[in-house]
Amino acid sequence: MAEAWPAKAAIEATGRGKLIVSGMLTEACISFAVLSALEAGYECYVVGDACGGPTVAGRDLALQRMASNGAQLSSWLQVLLELQRDWTRHDTYDAARAVVEKNGGGYGVGLRYARQMQTPQ
């Protein structure tokens, strides 16, 4: 018989205990998965600004519920910066910087400015 939840088997096969989760529909797809994963002993990090739902209030309530059950809430920028760790990691520097410059608002503008100031003319 086929596995009823192939995603669960795939997650278990990694042997890792931490999950980063985001997507649509925060009130159902995300919260059900996160609450189940927390119950199963996983650490869950929910990228709140990369989640969505029919209403802002509904999304926020779902995020609060997950947080009150032990999920850690974060933003997409925080996740990217934690994965990058520091700007001396040259193998991922250009890709991470490009994402921040394009989507990081004022921080992206500042990063672009700093890079331009360091570039020889």
Order of alpha helices (4+ residues) and beta strands (2+ residues): alpha-beta-alpha-beta-alpha-beta-alpha-alpha-alpha
